[in-house]
């Protein structure tokens, strides 16, 4: 029997589910979408299908029906993200679009996309799926509005794996940065507002140079974290001072640009400031270009490289590259802090919304679960009223 709180929860979620999942062609699909959403919001702890079903009904067939809806029922998930982005833009003031990586550890080898991967944050290789998430970031939160599952080549090129996990024919191997660019492109197609900057720090997982080039070619303003090894060229005003014997502009690692010894030896022009007082970070910045030649349009643009120190001495703790060379430095630094919003959201999704708990093995099932989980998160975080 449903409690009064459960009845209120069902009432408050019904209109939201009707709008977000209203594109589903069958009434039973829409009904189970609402049920799964309510179960995610209500069930404490692990969000297995069996536990979700138990929170909805005592019927022995509830778990089978939920499993069928998520794993086997053919329904498109991309329209869900379009509706979620519309809700987020109507209910919040977006500051940036962020992209982040979710490492979903798995015991076996049969879940779609699972592979062994080295995770820099832990220093170990783990058996996992890699999910790339897109978020609409505000001053207080980051709302998930899109996901991609990284598919290694071994999954794309194996007909048996593709057939067993129902990977679509048009699915192809994408790099992690390629998946991130695809998500940003999709957000651009969905937005109903003026586009905001892209903020991302994927430097531990993929090639930041490729990401910067791709965002530049999309015409996006961005601030992205980059590794110290990123090859850059000094700005046009400094090229004449830093040419090697071949006449080509000298290329250096981004981290060396803010190395006191290297900067003093080469005479590079580095701007230093401290935003705020007391323990506020020391900010160093310089105009650079990406290493590249000829028709590489992204390499012809100027960017600002920032080094953010927690103290005056030592190498930069964080390096960021931005296309917004004319934006005030304090505004760009403030944007870099929005990356923590998506990190916090991933932690909440893991702890309270079942990010790590999907037990199915299919490609559609994974995307269905991520779309439903994102809807549950947004419903609660937006504090939507009773309908």
KOLFI-356695 format. One line per field, with one value per residue (C-alpha): x, y, z. Coordinates in steps of 0.2 Angstrom, whole numbers. Each point is the difference from the previous one (the first is absolute). Last residue first. Layout:
KOLFI-356695
east X;...
north Y;...
up Z;...
***
This chain:
KOLFI-356695
east 6;10;15;17;14;12;13;-14;-6;17;7;-15;2;18;-3;-13;12;14;-11;-6;18;6;-15;2;18;-4;8;-13;5;-1;7;14;-10;-14;-7;6;19;6;-11;5;18;-3;-9;15;12;-12;0;19;2;-9;17;8;-14;6;17;-7;-9;15;10;-12;-5;10;9;-15;6;6;14;1;15;-2;13;11;19;6;0;-13;-13;-16;6;-11;9;-10;2;-9;-4;5;-7;11;2;-19;0;13;2;19;7;-3;5;-14;2;4;-4;6;-7;5;-12;5;-15;-9;7;0;-7;-10;6;19;8;15;1;14;10;13;18;8;11;-12;-15;10;6;-17;-10;-16;3;8;-17;-7;14;9;0;11;-6;7;15;9;13;-12;-11;-3;2;-9;-15;-3;-12;-9;-3;11;-3;-8;3;-11;13;-6;-17;-16;-16;-13;-8;-11;-9;-7;2;-1;17;7;-9;8;18;-2;-5;14;13;-8;4;-9;-2;10;-3;-19;-2;-16;-9;-9;-6;-18;-12;-14;-16;-11;13;-2;11;14;-2;2;17;6;-4;9;15;1;-2;14;10;-2;4;-14;-2;-16;-18;-10;-4;-7;7;-12;10;1;1;14;10;-3;5;17;7;-10;3;19;1;-5;-17;-2;-18;-7;-11;-11;-9;8;-4;15;-3;2;6;-8;8;-10;8;7;6;12;-2;15;-4;12;13;14;18;7;8;-16;-3;9;-12;8;-13;-6;-16;-19;-9;-16;0;7;18;-4;3;-4;6;-9;12;-10;8;-4;-7;-6;-11;1;-9;-18;-14;-12;-18;-3;17;-1;-17;5;16;-10;-12;15;8;-16;-1;17;-6;-10;-11;2;-5;13;11;-9;-18;3;10;-15;-12;10;2;-19;-4;1;-13;4;1;10;14;2;2;15;8;-2;7;15;1;12;-4;-17;-14;-12;7;6;-17;-9;10;-2;-19;-1;9;-11;-16;8;5;-18;-8;10;9;12;1;-9;16;6;-18;-9;14;-1;-19;1;15;-9;-15;10;10;-16;-7;17;-1;-18;6;-3;-7
north 94;1;11;-3;1;3;-12;-14;0;3;-16;-10;5;-4;-17;-3;5;-10;-16;2;2;-15;-11;6;-7;-16;-8;3;3;19;4;11;16;-5;16;3;-3;-1;14;11;-3;3;16;6;-2;9;15;-1;5;17;6;2;13;11;0;6;14;6;1;11;-7;6;-17;-10;-15;-7;-12;-6;-6;-5;-2;12;-3;6;16;13;-12;-9;3;1;0;8;-2;13;-5;7;-8;-7;-17;-3;4;-14;4;4;-7;-4;3;8;19;10;16;-1;-2;-2;0;-1;-7;9;-4;18;12;-1;-5;0;5;-6;4;-10;7;-13;6;-17;-2;8;-10;-16;3;6;-14;8;-4;-16;-8;3;-10;9;3;13;8;-7;8;-16;5;3;15;8;19;2;-10;12;12;-15;-9;-13;-18;-14;-19;-7;-9;10;-8;10;5;8;17;2;12;-11;2;-18;0;8;-14;-13;8;2;-18;-7;10;-6;-18;-12;-6;10;16;-2;17;8;17;4;18;5;-1;12;-9;-13;-13;-17;1;8;-14;-13;8;0;-18;-4;9;-10;-16;5;5;-18;-7;-7;-18;0;-3;1;-19;2;-10;-13;-8;-17;6;12;-13;-13;12;5;15;13;-8;-3;18;7;7;15;2;17;10;16;13;-2;15;8;10;15;15;-9;-14;-9;-17;-12;-17;-12;-18;-12;-18;-9;-13;10;5;9;17;5;17;-5;-14;-14;-9;-18;-1;0;8;-10;-11;-17;1;-3;10;17;17;15;15;15;14;19;13;17;13;16;14;-6;9;-12;-6;2;-5;-16;-5;3;-10;-14;0;-1;-14;-10;2;-9;-16;-8;-15;-19;-10;-12;6;14;-5;-19;2;11;-14;-14;9;4;-18;-6;13;8;17;16;-1;-18;4;11;-13;-13;12;4;17;-2;10;8;-2;15;11;-14;-9;16;1;-19;2;15;-9;-15;10;8;-17;-7;14;-4;12;8;19;4;-5;17;8;-14;-3;18;0;-16;4;11;-11;-16;8;6;-18;-7;13;-5;-19;-12;-17
up -51;16;-1;-9;12;-14;8;2;-18;-7;9;-5;-18;0;7;-14;-14;8;2;-18;-7;9;-6;-18;0;9;15;14;18;2;17;-2;-4;12;5;18;2;-18;-6;15;-4;-19;5;11;-14;-12;12;2;-18;5;8;-17;-4;14;-7;-16;8;11;-16;-9;-17;-15;-3;1;-8;16;5;19;10;18;14;-8;4;17;10;1;8;-6;-18;-15;-17;-14;-19;-10;-18;-17;-16;-14;8;-1;-18;-4;-18;1;16;18;18;9;2;15;10;18;17;18;15;18;10;14;17;6;-14;-16;-17;1;-16;-11;-19;-9;-14;-5;3;-5;15;13;-6;1;18;6;-8;-6;-18;4;4;-17;-8;-13;-19;-8;-16;-16;-8;-1;12;14;3;16;0;-17;7;15;-8;-8;17;6;-7;10;2;15;12;15;-2;-5;8;-11;-1;-15;-12;-14;-19;-4;-8;17;10;-11;1;19;2;-11;10;16;-5;12;18;12;-10;0;9;-8;-1;-16;-1;-1;-15;-1;5;-8;1;-9;-15;10;13;-14;-6;18;2;-16;5;16;-9;-12;16;6;-16;-11;-7;-10;3;-17;1;17;15;5;14;-7;-18;3;10;-13;-15;9;-8;10;17;-3;-6;16;2;12;6;-3;12;-1;10;18;11;8;16;10;-11;-15;-11;-14;-1;-13;6;-7;6;0;4;12;4;9;-3;14;4;9;-9;-15;-4;-11;-10;-1;-10;1;-15;2;16;-4;8;19;16;-6;5;-7;-3;-3;-10;-1;-12;5;-8;8;11;-2;9;6;-2;-19;-5;10;-6;-18;3;7;-15;-12;11;-1;-18;-1;9;-14;5;-4;15;4;14;9;-3;2;16;7;-5;7;17;1;-4;18;5;17;-9;-2;12;-4;-18;4;11;-14;-14;11;7;14;15;3;-12;-1;-14;-11;3;-6;-16;-3;2;-11;-14;4;-4;-15;-7;4;-10;-15;-12;12;-5;17;10;5;0;8;12;7;1;10;11;13;1;2;14;9;-1;7;14;4;1;-15;5
***
